[in-house]
């Protein structure tokens, strides 16, 4: 399972993360930055520290889960 994490800075300068499950394969840095710019410009999210004011970073996280049956 892959997760896209978009990390922003809010008005207080704290990091705030927006997580997107199962992002499209082949997502580019330019596309991620564009999406982050759109989120900031639309001002659709806020946090305890205020509105999102700038981009910090983005990353794709892969998670593997192995389940074991316990008798």
PQR file with spaces between the fields and no chain letter, atoms N, CA, C, O and H, PARSE charges and radii, in Angstrom:
ATOM       1  N    UNK     1       0.840   -1.176    0.000 -0.4000 1.5000
ATOM       2  CA   UNK     1       0.000    0.000    0.000 -0.0000 2.0000
ATOM       3  C    UNK     1       0.890    1.246    0.000  0.5500 1.7000
ATOM       4  O    UNK     1       1.853    1.339    0.762 -0.5500 1.4000
ATOM       5  N    UNK     2       0.555    2.181   -0.853 -0.4000 1.5000
ATOM       6  CA   UNK     2       1.300    3.432   -0.927 -0.0000 2.0000
ATOM       7  C    UNK     2       0.446    4.568   -0.379  0.5500 1.7000
ATOM       8  O    UNK     2      -0.778    4.564   -0.511 -0.5500 1.4000
ATOM       9  H    UNK     2      -0.226    2.106   -1.472  0.4000 1.0000
ATOM      10  N    UNK     3       1.105    5.532    0.232 -0.4000 1.5000
ATOM      11  CA   UNK     3       0.456    6.728    0.741 -0.0000 2.0000
ATOM      12  C    UNK     3       1.282    7.934    0.328  0.5500 1.7000
ATOM      13  O    UNK     3       2.507    7.925    0.448 -0.5500 1.4000
ATOM      14  H    UNK     3       2.099    5.536    0.340  0.4000 1.0000
ATOM      15  N    UNK     4       0.616    8.965   -0.156 -0.4000 1.5000
ATOM      16  CA   UNK     4       1.270   10.224   -0.482 -0.0000 2.0000
ATOM      17  C    UNK     4       1.098   11.148    0.713  0.5500 1.7000
ATOM      18  O    UNK     4      -0.021   11.366    1.177 -0.5500 1.4000
ATOM      19  H    UNK     4      -0.379    8.973   -0.253  0.4000 1.0000
ATOM      20  N    UNK     5       2.200   11.691    1.212 -0.4000 1.5000
ATOM      21  CA   UNK     5       2.159   12.640    2.314 -0.0000 2.0000
ATOM      22  C    UNK     5       2.616   14.002    1.803  0.5500 1.7000
ATOM      23  O    UNK     5       3.749   14.154    1.345 -0.5500 1.4000
ATOM      24  H    UNK     5       3.109   11.514    0.835  0.4000 1.0000
ATOM      25  N    UNK     6       1.731   14.984    1.883 -0.4000 1.5000
ATOM      26  CA   UNK     6       2.045   16.358    1.513 -0.0000 2.0000
ATOM      27  C    UNK     6       2.208   17.135    2.814  0.5500 1.7000
ATOM      28  O    UNK     6       1.280   17.196    3.622 -0.5500 1.4000
ATOM      29  H    UNK     6       0.811   14.861    2.255  0.4000 1.0000
ATOM      30  N    UNK     7       3.369   17.723    3.019 -0.4000 1.5000
ATOM      31  CA   UNK     7       3.674   18.380    4.288 -0.0000 2.0000
ATOM      32  C    UNK     7       3.797   19.887    4.051  0.5500 1.7000
ATOM      33  O    UNK     7       4.577   20.348    3.218 -0.5500 1.4000
ATOM      34  H    UNK     7       4.123   17.673    2.364  0.4000 1.0000
ATOM      35  N    UNK     8       3.003   20.626    4.809 -0.4000 1.5000
ATOM      36  CA   UNK     8       2.912   22.074    4.684 -0.0000 2.0000
ATOM      37  C    UNK     8       3.384   22.740    5.974  0.5500 1.7000
ATOM      38  O    UNK     8       3.507   22.090    7.012 -0.5500 1.4000
ATOM      39  H    UNK     8       2.369   20.251    5.485  0.4000 1.0000
ATOM      40  N    UNK     9       3.646   24.037    5.894 -0.4000 1.5000
ATOM      41  CA   UNK     9       3.875   24.847    7.080 -0.0000 2.0000
ATOM      42  C    UNK     9       2.646   25.724    7.265  0.5500 1.7000
ATOM      43  O    UNK     9       2.110   26.270    6.300 -0.5500 1.4000
ATOM      44  H    UNK     9       3.547   24.564    5.050  0.4000 1.0000
ATOM      45  N    UNK    10       2.197   25.858    8.529 -0.4000 1.5000
ATOM      46  CA   UNK    10       1.052   26.724    8.798 -0.0000 2.0000
ATOM      47  C    UNK    10       1.532   28.094    9.269  0.5500 1.7000
ATOM      48  O    UNK    10       2.732   28.364    9.291 -0.5500 1.4000
ATOM      49  H    UNK    10       2.632   25.414    9.313  0.4000 1.0000
ATOM      50  N    UNK    11       0.596   28.946    9.641 -0.4000 1.5000
ATOM      51  CA   UNK    11       0.921   30.317   10.034 -0.0000 2.0000
ATOM      52  C    UNK    11       1.854   30.398   11.236  0.5500 1.7000
ATOM      53  O    UNK    11       2.597   31.369   11.374 -0.5500 1.4000
ATOM      54  H    UNK    11      -0.379   28.726    9.623  0.4000 1.0000
ATOM      55  N    UNK    12       1.825   29.396   12.104 -0.4000 1.5000
ATOM      56  CA   UNK    12       2.726   29.356   13.262 -0.0000 2.0000
ATOM      57  C    UNK    12       4.096   28.791   12.915  0.5500 1.7000
ATOM      58  O    UNK    12       5.011   28.831   13.738 -0.5500 1.4000
ATOM      59  H    UNK    12       1.221   28.607   11.992  0.4000 1.0000
ATOM      60  N    UNK    13       4.244   28.266   11.707 -0.4000 1.5000
ATOM      61  CA   UNK    13       5.498   27.650   11.301 -0.0000 2.0000
ATOM      62  C    UNK    13       5.598   26.172   11.632  0.5500 1.7000
ATOM      63  O    UNK    13       6.662   25.571   11.484 -0.5500 1.4000
ATOM      64  H    UNK    13       3.500   28.233   11.039  0.4000 1.0000
ATOM      65  N    UNK    14       4.492   25.581   12.081 -0.4000 1.5000
ATOM      66  CA   UNK    14       4.454   24.154   12.390 -0.0000 2.0000
ATOM      67  C    UNK    14       4.165   23.346   11.126  0.5500 1.7000
ATOM      68  O    UNK    14       3.515   23.827   10.197 -0.5500 1.4000
ATOM      69  H    UNK    14       3.628   26.070   12.201  0.4000 1.0000
ATOM      70  N    UNK    15       4.657   22.118   11.111 -0.4000 1.5000
ATOM      71  CA   UNK    15       4.392   21.230    9.983 -0.0000 2.0000
ATOM      72  C    UNK    15       3.028   20.575   10.133  0.5500 1.7000
ATOM      73  O    UNK    15       2.634   20.156   11.221 -0.5500 1.4000
ATOM      74  H    UNK    15       5.185   21.728   11.866  0.4000 1.0000
ATOM      75  N    UNK    16       2.310   20.496    8.998 -0.4000 1.5000
ATOM      76  CA   UNK    16       0.997   19.862    8.946 -0.0000 2.0000
ATOM      77  C    UNK    16       0.987   18.916    7.751  0.5500 1.7000
ATOM      78  O    UNK    16       1.423   19.276    6.657 -0.5500 1.4000
ATOM      79  H    UNK    16       2.631   20.836    8.114  0.4000 1.0000
ATOM      80  N    UNK    17       0.482   17.699    7.974 -0.4000 1.5000
ATOM      81  CA   UNK    17       0.529   16.678    6.926 -0.0000 2.0000
ATOM      82  C    UNK    17      -0.869   16.367    6.398  0.5500 1.7000
ATOM      83  O    UNK    17      -1.813   16.192    7.169 -0.5500 1.4000
ATOM      84  H    UNK    17       0.128   17.407    8.862  0.4000 1.0000
ATOM      85  N    UNK    18      -0.984   16.303    5.077 -0.4000 1.5000
ATOM      86  CA   UNK    18      -2.196   15.835    4.402 -0.0000 2.0000
ATOM      87  C    UNK    18      -1.824   14.513    3.745  0.5500 1.7000
ATOM      88  O    UNK    18      -0.837   14.435    3.013 -0.5500 1.4000
ATOM      89  H    UNK    18      -0.217   16.446    4.451  0.4000 1.0000
ATOM      90  N    UNK    19      -2.606   13.480    4.005 -0.4000 1.5000
ATOM      91  CA   UNK    19      -2.302   12.141    3.523 -0.0000 2.0000
ATOM      92  C    UNK    19      -3.319   11.707    2.474  0.5500 1.7000
ATOM      93  O    UNK    19      -4.524   11.881    2.653 -0.5500 1.4000
ATOM      94  H    UNK    19      -3.407   13.543    4.600  0.4000 1.0000
ATOM      95  N    UNK    20      -2.821   11.139    1.378 -0.4000 1.5000
ATOM      96  CA   UNK    20      -3.670   10.639    0.296 -0.0000 2.0000
ATOM      97  C    UNK    20      -3.349    9.153    0.115  0.5500 1.7000
ATOM      98  O    UNK    20      -2.217    8.789   -0.204 -0.5500 1.4000
ATOM      99  H    UNK    20      -1.842   10.998    1.232  0.4000 1.0000
ATOM     100  N    UNK    21      -4.348    8.307    0.320 -0.4000 1.5000
ATOM     101  CA   UNK    21      -4.159    6.862    0.146 -0.0000 2.0000
ATOM     102  C    UNK    21      -4.143    6.497   -1.330  0.5500 1.7000
ATOM     103  O    UNK    21      -4.862    7.088   -2.136 -0.5500 1.4000
ATOM     104  H    UNK    21      -5.268    8.603    0.579  0.4000 1.0000
ATOM     105  N    UNK    22      -3.325    5.529   -1.671 -0.4000 1.5000
ATOM     106  CA   UNK    22      -3.231    4.970   -3.017 -0.0000 2.0000
ATOM     107  C    UNK    22      -3.114    6.037   -4.112  0.5500 1.7000
ATOM     108  O    UNK    22      -3.975    6.124   -4.988 -0.5500 1.4000
ATOM     109  H    UNK    22      -2.741    5.049   -1.017  0.4000 1.0000
ATOM     110  N    UNK    23      -2.059    6.839   -4.064 -0.4000 1.5000
ATOM     111  CA   UNK    23      -1.881    7.847   -5.126 -0.0000 2.0000
ATOM     112  C    UNK    23      -1.606    7.175   -6.466  0.5500 1.7000
ATOM     113  O    UNK    23      -1.176    6.023   -6.526 -0.5500 1.4000
ATOM     114  H    UNK    23      -1.360    6.768   -3.353  0.4000 1.0000
ATOM     115  N    UNK    24      -1.858    7.904   -7.514 -0.4000 1.5000
ATOM     116  CA   UNK    24      -1.619    7.401   -8.871 -0.0000 2.0000
ATOM     117  C    UNK    24      -0.143    7.060   -9.036  0.5500 1.7000
ATOM     118  O    UNK    24       0.725    7.807   -8.586 -0.5500 1.4000
ATOM     119  H    UNK    24      -2.207    8.840   -7.465  0.4000 1.0000
ATOM     120  N    UNK    25       0.137    5.947   -9.673 -0.4000 1.5000
ATOM     121  CA   UNK    25       1.517    5.540   -9.936 -0.0000 2.0000
ATOM     122  C    UNK    25       2.161    6.532  -10.896  0.5500 1.7000
ATOM     123  O    UNK    25       1.494    7.057  -11.787 -0.5500 1.4000
ATOM     124  H    UNK    25      -0.569    5.340  -10.040  0.4000 1.0000
ATOM     125  N    UNK    26       3.438    6.787  -10.720 -0.4000 1.5000
ATOM     126  CA   UNK    26       4.172    7.653  -11.622 -0.0000 2.0000
ATOM     127  C    UNK    26       4.002    9.138  -11.340  0.5500 1.7000
ATOM     128  O    UNK    26       4.355    9.971  -12.174 -0.5500 1.4000
ATOM     129  H    UNK    26       3.980    6.360   -9.995  0.4000 1.0000
ATOM     130  N    UNK    27       3.471    9.472  -10.187 -0.4000 1.5000
ATOM     131  CA   UNK    27       3.287   10.868   -9.810 -0.0000 2.0000
ATOM     132  C    UNK    27       4.637   11.577   -9.803  0.5500 1.7000
ATOM     133  O    UNK    27       5.605   11.054   -9.251 -0.5500 1.4000
ATOM     134  H    UNK    27       3.184    8.795   -9.510  0.4000 1.0000
ATOM     135  N    UNK    28       4.712   12.755  -10.406 -0.4000 1.5000
ATOM     136  CA   UNK    28       5.976   13.475  -10.491 -0.0000 2.0000
ATOM     137  C    UNK    28       6.067   14.563   -9.425  0.5500 1.7000
ATOM     138  O    UNK    28       5.066   14.960   -8.829 -0.5500 1.4000
ATOM     139  H    UNK    28       3.925   13.180  -10.854  0.4000 1.0000
ATOM     140  N    UNK    29       7.274   15.028   -9.204 -0.4000 1.5000
ATOM     141  CA   UNK    29       7.490   16.104   -8.244 -0.0000 2.0000
ATOM     142  C    UNK    29       6.742   17.364   -8.669  0.5500 1.7000
ATOM     143  O    UNK    29       6.174   18.064   -7.832 -0.5500 1.4000
ATOM     144  H    UNK    29       8.088   14.706   -9.688  0.4000 1.0000
ATOM     145  N    UNK    30       6.741   17.648   -9.957 -0.4000 1.5000
ATOM     146  CA   UNK    30       6.042   18.828  -10.478 -0.0000 2.0000
ATOM     147  C    UNK    30       4.544   18.733  -10.183  0.5500 1.7000
ATOM     148  O    UNK    30       3.924   19.723   -9.797 -0.5500 1.4000
ATOM     149  H    UNK    30       7.202   17.078  -10.638  0.4000 1.0000
ATOM     150  N    UNK    31       3.967   17.553  -10.361 -0.4000 1.5000
ATOM     151  CA   UNK    31       2.538   17.358  -10.076 -0.0000 2.0000
ATOM     152  C    UNK    31       2.237   17.532   -8.592  0.5500 1.7000
ATOM     153  O    UNK    31       1.233   18.139   -8.221 -0.5500 1.4000
ATOM     154  H    UNK    31       4.471   16.748  -10.675  0.4000 1.0000
ATOM     155  N    UNK    32       3.118   16.991   -7.739 -0.4000 1.5000
ATOM     156  CA   UNK    32       2.916   17.136   -6.301 -0.0000 2.0000
ATOM     157  C    UNK    32       2.998   18.600   -5.878  0.5500 1.7000
ATOM     158  O    UNK    32       2.175   19.076   -5.096 -0.5500 1.4000
ATOM     159  H    UNK    32       3.934   16.498   -8.040  0.4000 1.0000
ATOM     160  N    UNK    33       3.992   19.307   -6.398 -0.4000 1.5000
ATOM     161  CA   UNK    33       4.149   20.720   -6.063 -0.0000 2.0000
ATOM     162  C    UNK    33       2.956   21.533   -6.564  0.5500 1.7000
ATOM     163  O    UNK    33       2.497   22.446   -5.878 -0.5500 1.4000
ATOM     164  H    UNK    33       4.661   18.921   -7.033  0.4000 1.0000
ATOM     165  N    UNK    34       2.458   21.209   -7.744 -0.4000 1.5000
ATOM     166  CA   UNK    34       1.280   21.889   -8.282 -0.0000 2.0000
ATOM     167  C    UNK    34       0.056   21.669   -7.407  0.5500 1.7000
ATOM     168  O    UNK    34      -0.701   22.601   -7.135 -0.5500 1.4000
ATOM     169  H    UNK    34       2.830   20.467   -8.301  0.4000 1.0000
ATOM     170  N    UNK    35      -0.132   20.428   -6.969 -0.4000 1.5000
ATOM     171  CA   UNK    35      -1.259   20.109   -6.085 -0.0000 2.0000
ATOM     172  C    UNK    35      -1.136   20.878   -4.769  0.5500 1.7000
ATOM     173  O    UNK    35      -2.126   21.387   -4.244 -0.5500 1.4000
ATOM     174  H    UNK    35       0.483   19.671   -7.190  0.4000 1.0000
ATOM     175  N    UNK    36       0.083   20.957   -4.245 -0.4000 1.5000
ATOM     176  CA   UNK    36       0.290   21.681   -2.984 -0.0000 2.0000
ATOM     177  C    UNK    36       0.017   23.174   -3.164  0.5500 1.7000
ATOM     178  O    UNK    36      -0.576   23.805   -2.289 -0.5500 1.4000
ATOM     179  H    UNK    36       0.887   20.544   -4.671  0.4000 1.0000
ATOM     180  N    UNK    37       0.446   23.742   -4.291 -0.4000 1.5000
ATOM     181  CA   UNK    37       0.175   25.150   -4.578 -0.0000 2.0000
ATOM     182  C    UNK    37      -1.334   25.403   -4.650  0.5500 1.7000
ATOM     183  O    UNK    37      -1.830   26.413   -4.150 -0.5500 1.4000
ATOM     184  H    UNK    37       0.928   23.229   -5.002  0.4000 1.0000
ATOM     185  N    UNK    38      -2.048   24.475   -5.275 -0.4000 1.5000
ATOM     186  CA   UNK    38      -3.504   24.600   -5.399 -0.0000 2.0000
ATOM     187  C    UNK    38      -4.173   24.549   -4.032  0.5500 1.7000
ATOM     188  O    UNK    38      -5.086   25.326   -3.754 -0.5500 1.4000
ATOM     189  H    UNK    38      -1.645   23.655   -5.681  0.4000 1.0000
ATOM     190  N    UNK    39      -3.720   23.639   -3.182 -0.4000 1.5000
ATOM     191  CA   UNK    39      -4.287   23.519   -1.826 -0.0000 2.0000
ATOM     192  C    UNK    39      -4.062   24.808   -1.039  0.5500 1.7000
ATOM     193  O    UNK    39      -4.971   25.295   -0.368 -0.5500 1.4000
ATOM     194  H    UNK    39      -2.978   23.008   -3.408  0.4000 1.0000
ATOM     195  N    UNK    40      -2.854   25.358   -1.122 -0.4000 1.5000
ATOM     196  CA   UNK    40      -2.555   26.603   -0.407 -0.0000 2.0000
ATOM     197  C    UNK    40      -3.408   27.747   -0.952  0.5500 1.7000
ATOM     198  O    UNK    40      -3.996   28.501   -0.177 -0.5500 1.4000
ATOM     199  H    UNK    40      -2.115   24.963   -1.668  0.4000 1.0000
ATOM     200  N    UNK    41      -3.480   27.885   -2.274 -0.4000 1.5000
ATOM     201  CA   UNK    41      -4.227   28.979   -2.893 -0.0000 2.0000
ATOM     202  C    UNK    41      -5.722   28.896   -2.605  0.5500 1.7000
ATOM     203  O    UNK    41      -6.374   29.924   -2.417 -0.5500 1.4000
ATOM     204  H    UNK    41      -3.002   27.273   -2.904  0.4000 1.0000
ATOM     205  N    UNK    42      -6.270   27.680   -2.568 -0.4000 1.5000
ATOM     206  CA   UNK    42      -7.701   27.495   -2.322 -0.0000 2.0000
ATOM     207  C    UNK    42      -8.049   27.685   -0.844  0.5500 1.7000
ATOM     208  O    UNK    42      -9.209   27.915   -0.503 -0.5500 1.4000
ATOM     209  H    UNK    42      -5.741   26.846   -2.720  0.4000 1.0000
ATOM     210  N    UNK    43      -7.056   27.589    0.019 -0.4000 1.5000
ATOM     211  CA   UNK    43      -7.243   27.787    1.461 -0.0000 2.0000
ATOM     212  C    UNK    43      -8.359   26.892    2.002  0.5500 1.7000
ATOM     213  O    UNK    43      -9.216   27.347    2.759 -0.5500 1.4000
ATOM     214  H    UNK    43      -6.114   27.402   -0.259  0.4000 1.0000
ATOM     215  N    UNK    44      -8.340   25.620    1.608 -0.4000 1.5000
ATOM     216  CA   UNK    44      -9.395   24.694    2.001 -0.0000 2.0000
ATOM     217  C    UNK    44      -9.121   23.968    3.319  0.5500 1.7000
ATOM     218  O    UNK    44     -10.039   23.398    3.910 -0.5500 1.4000
ATOM     219  H    UNK    44      -7.644   25.250    0.992  0.4000 1.0000
ATOM     220  N    UNK    45      -7.885   23.981    3.778 -0.4000 1.5000
ATOM     221  CA   UNK    45      -7.540   23.321    5.028 -0.0000 2.0000
ATOM     222  C    UNK    45      -7.014   24.339    6.027  0.5500 1.7000
ATOM     223  O    UNK    45      -6.414   25.349    5.659 -0.5500 1.4000
ATOM     224  H    UNK    45      -7.140   24.444    3.298  0.4000 1.0000
ATOM     225  N    UNK    46      -7.252   24.049    7.288 -0.4000 1.5000
ATOM     226  CA   UNK    46      -6.666   24.842    8.362 -0.0000 2.0000
ATOM     227  C    UNK    46      -6.186   23.875    9.435  0.5500 1.7000
ATOM     228  O    UNK    46      -6.507   22.688    9.391 -0.5500 1.4000
ATOM     229  H    UNK    46      -7.740   23.229    7.587  0.4000 1.0000
ATOM     230  N    UNK    47      -5.433   24.369   10.379 -0.4000 1.5000
ATOM     231  CA   UNK    47      -4.919   23.533   11.460 -0.0000 2.0000
ATOM     232  C    UNK    47      -4.953   24.347   12.754  0.5500 1.7000
ATOM     233  O    UNK    47      -5.346   25.513   12.751 -0.5500 1.4000
ATOM     234  H    UNK    47      -5.172   25.334   10.414  0.4000 1.0000
ATOM     235  N    UNK    48      -4.544   23.734   13.838 -0.4000 1.5000
ATOM     236  CA   UNK    48      -4.492   24.448   15.119 -0.0000 2.0000
ATOM     237  C    UNK    48      -3.625   25.690   15.017  0.5500 1.7000
ATOM     238  O    UNK    48      -3.887   26.689   15.688 -0.5500 1.4000
ATOM     239  H    UNK    48      -4.224   22.787   13.841  0.4000 1.0000
ATOM     240  N    UNK    49      -2.605   25.637   14.192 -0.4000 1.5000
ATOM     241  CA   UNK    49      -1.679   26.748   14.033 -0.0000 2.0000
ATOM     242  C    UNK    49      -2.050   27.710   12.917  0.5500 1.7000
ATOM     243  O    UNK    49      -1.256   28.575   12.549 -0.5500 1.4000
ATOM     244  H    UNK    49      -2.393   24.825   13.647  0.4000 1.0000
ATOM     245  N    UNK    50      -3.256   27.562   12.377 -0.4000 1.5000
ATOM     246  CA   UNK    50      -3.704   28.472   11.329 -0.0000 2.0000
ATOM     247  C    UNK    50      -3.701   27.850    9.954  0.5500 1.7000
ATOM     248  O    UNK    50      -3.550   26.638    9.804 -0.5500 1.4000
ATOM     249  H    UNK    50      -3.901   26.859   12.676  0.4000 1.0000
ATOM     250  N    UNK    51      -3.869   28.685    8.959 -0.4000 1.5000
ATOM     251  CA   UNK    51      -3.939   28.246    7.568 -0.0000 2.0000
ATOM     252  C    UNK    51      -2.588   27.751    7.070  0.5500 1.7000
ATOM     253  O    UNK    51      -1.543   28.083    7.628 -0.5500 1.4000
ATOM     254  H    UNK    51      -3.991   29.670    9.081  0.4000 1.0000
ATOM     255  N    UNK    52      -2.632   26.950    6.008 -0.4000 1.5000
ATOM     256  CA   UNK    52      -1.407   26.502    5.349 -0.0000 2.0000
ATOM     257  C    UNK    52      -0.835   27.688    4.572  0.5500 1.7000
ATOM     258  O    UNK    52      -1.556   28.336    3.814 -0.5500 1.4000
ATOM     259  H    UNK    52      -3.481   26.681    5.555  0.4000 1.0000
ATOM     260  N    UNK    53       0.447   27.972    4.755 -0.4000 1.5000
ATOM     261  CA   UNK    53       1.033   29.137    4.096 -0.0000 2.0000
ATOM     262  C    UNK    53       2.160   28.792    3.130  0.5500 1.7000
ATOM     263  O    UNK    53       2.467   29.588    2.242 -0.5500 1.4000
ATOM     264  H    UNK    53       1.033   27.445    5.371  0.4000 1.0000
ATOM     265  N    UNK    54       2.786   27.620    3.280 -0.4000 1.5000
ATOM     266  CA   UNK    54       3.857   27.254    2.354 -0.0000 2.0000
ATOM     267  C    UNK    54       4.055   25.746    2.318  0.5500 1.7000
ATOM     268  O    UNK    54       3.595   25.015    3.196 -0.5500 1.4000
ATOM     269  H    UNK    54       2.536   26.973    4.001  0.4000 1.0000
ATOM     270  N    UNK    55       4.757   25.301    1.273 -0.4000 1.5000
ATOM     271  CA   UNK    55       5.091   23.883    1.106 -0.0000 2.0000
ATOM     272  C    UNK    55       6.346   23.586    1.917  0.5500 1.7000
ATOM     273  O    UNK    55       7.259   24.408    1.986 -0.5500 1.4000
ATOM     274  H    UNK    55       5.131   25.895    0.561  0.4000 1.0000
ATOM     275  N    UNK    56       6.385   22.423    2.522 -0.4000 1.5000
ATOM     276  CA   UNK    56       7.594   21.965    3.208 -0.0000 2.0000
ATOM     277  C    UNK    56       8.225   20.812    2.439  0.5500 1.7000
ATOM     278  O    UNK    56       9.391   20.882    2.050 -0.5500 1.4000
ATOM     279  H    UNK    56       5.643   21.755    2.466  0.4000 1.0000
ATOM     280  N    UNK    57       7.449   19.746    2.220 -0.4000 1.5000
ATOM     281  CA   UNK    57       7.986   18.575    1.535 -0.0000 2.0000
ATOM     282  C    UNK    57       6.842   17.652    1.125  0.5500 1.7000
ATOM     283  O    UNK    57       5.684   17.870    1.481 -0.5500 1.4000
ATOM     284  H    UNK    57       6.502   19.689    2.536  0.4000 1.0000
ATOM     285  N    UNK    58       7.196   16.624    0.372 -0.4000 1.5000
ATOM     286  CA   UNK    58       6.238   15.597   -0.031 -0.0000 2.0000
ATOM     287  C    UNK    58       6.984   14.278   -0.104  0.5500 1.7000
ATOM     288  O    UNK    58       8.185   14.242   -0.375 -0.5500 1.4000
ATOM     289  H    UNK    58       8.137   16.447    0.083  0.4000 1.0000
ATOM     290  N    UNK    59       6.264   13.202    0.139 -0.4000 1.5000
ATOM     291  CA   UNK    59       6.902   11.887    0.070 -0.0000 2.0000
ATOM     292  C    UNK    59       5.851   10.822   -0.184  0.5500 1.7000
ATOM     293  O    UNK    59       4.679   10.978    0.162 -0.5500 1.4000
ATOM     294  H    UNK    59       5.288   13.232    0.359  0.4000 1.0000
ATOM     295  N    UNK    60       6.295    9.748   -0.790 -0.4000 1.5000
ATOM     296  CA   UNK    60       5.447    8.580   -0.972 -0.0000 2.0000
ATOM     297  C    UNK    60       5.972    7.507   -0.030  0.5500 1.7000
ATOM     298  O    UNK    60       7.158    7.177   -0.033 -0.5500 1.4000
ATOM     299  H    UNK    60       7.247    9.621   -1.070  0.4000 1.0000
ATOM     300  N    UNK    61       5.068    6.975    0.770 -0.4000 1.5000
ATOM     301  CA   UNK    61       5.419    5.988    1.779 -0.0000 2.0000
ATOM     302  C    UNK    61       4.814    4.654    1.371  0.5500 1.7000
ATOM     303  O    UNK    61       3.636    4.569    1.024 -0.5500 1.4000
ATOM     304  H    UNK    61       4.104    7.243    0.773  0.4000 1.0000
ATOM     305  N    UNK    62       5.641    3.613    1.417 -0.4000 1.5000
ATOM     306  CA   UNK    62       5.154    2.266    1.120 -0.0000 2.0000
ATOM     307  C    UNK    62       5.073    1.492    2.427  0.5500 1.7000
ATOM     308  O    UNK    62       6.003    1.496    3.234 -0.5500 1.4000
ATOM     309  H    UNK    62       6.598    3.682    1.699  0.4000 1.0000
ATOM     310  N    UNK    63       3.949    0.837    2.614 -0.4000 1.5000
ATOM     311  CA   UNK    63       3.748    0.074    3.845 -0.0000 2.0000
ATOM     312  C    UNK    63       3.424   -1.373    3.485  0.5500 1.7000
ATOM     313  O    UNK    63       2.518   -1.646    2.698 -0.5500 1.4000
ATOM     314  H    UNK    63       3.193    0.834    1.959  0.4000 1.0000
ATOM     315  N    UNK    64       4.175   -2.283    4.071 -0.4000 1.5000
ATOM     316  CA   UNK    64       3.925   -3.714    3.875 -0.0000 2.0000
ATOM     317  C    UNK    64       3.475   -4.310    5.192  0.5500 1.7000
ATOM     318  O    UNK    64       4.098   -4.092    6.231 -0.5500 1.4000
ATOM     319  H    UNK    64       4.912   -2.061    4.710  0.4000 1.0000
ATOM     320  N    UNK    65       2.396   -5.057    5.142 -0.4000 1.5000
ATOM     321  CA   UNK    65       1.861   -5.701    6.339 -0.0000 2.0000
ATOM     322  C    UNK    65       1.873   -7.211    6.149  0.5500 1.7000
ATOM     323  O    UNK    65       1.370   -7.718    5.146 -0.5500 1.4000
ATOM     324  H    UNK    65       1.890   -5.234    4.297  0.4000 1.0000
ATOM     325  N    UNK    66       2.430   -7.910    7.082 -0.4000 1.5000
ATOM     326  CA   UNK    66       2.419   -9.376    7.069 -0.0000 2.0000
ATOM     327  C    UNK    66       1.637   -9.829    8.289  0.5500 1.7000
ATOM     328  O    UNK    66       2.025   -9.550    9.423 -0.5500 1.4000
ATOM     329  H    UNK    66       2.838   -7.499    7.897  0.4000 1.0000
ATOM     330  N    UNK    67       0.545  -10.523    8.055 -0.4000 1.5000
ATOM     331  CA   UNK    67      -0.293  -10.982    9.150 -0.0000 2.0000
ATOM     332  C    UNK    67       0.052  -12.432    9.468  0.5500 1.7000
ATOM     333  O    UNK    67       0.340  -13.224    8.570 -0.5500 1.4000
ATOM     334  H    UNK    67       0.230  -10.750    7.134  0.4000 1.0000
ATOM     335  N    UNK    68       0.019  -12.764   10.733 -0.4000 1.5000
ATOM     336  CA   UNK    68       0.260  -14.119   11.207 -0.0000 2.0000
ATOM     337  C    UNK    68      -0.961  -14.590   11.973  0.5500 1.7000
ATOM     338  O    UNK    68      -1.541  -13.850   12.767 -0.5500 1.4000
ATOM     339  H    UNK    68      -0.216  -12.121   11.462  0.4000 1.0000
ATOM     340  N    UNK    69      -1.340  -15.839   11.720 -0.4000 1.5000
ATOM     341  CA   UNK    69      -2.448  -16.421   12.482 -0.0000 2.0000
ATOM     342  C    UNK    69      -1.884  -16.965   13.779  0.5500 1.7000
ATOM     343  O    UNK    69      -0.919  -17.729   13.797 -0.5500 1.4000
ATOM     344  H    UNK    69      -0.868  -16.440   11.075  0.4000 1.0000
ATOM     345  N    UNK    70      -2.506  -16.553   14.844 -0.4000 1.5000
ATOM     346  CA   UNK    70      -2.084  -17.012   16.169 -0.0000 2.0000
ATOM     347  C    UNK    70      -3.165  -17.947   16.701  0.5500 1.7000
ATOM     348  O    UNK    70      -4.338  -17.584   16.791 -0.5500 1.4000
ATOM     349  H    UNK    70      -3.290  -15.933   14.829  0.4000 1.0000
ATOM     350  N    UNK    71      -2.744  -19.143   17.047 -0.4000 1.5000
ATOM     351  CA   UNK    71      -3.717  -20.147   17.516 -0.0000 2.0000
ATOM     352  C    UNK    71      -3.998  -20.001   18.973  0.5500 1.7000
ATOM     353  O    UNK    71      -4.791  -20.761   19.528 -0.5500 1.4000
ATOM     354  H    UNK    71      -1.791  -19.437   16.974  0.4000 1.0000
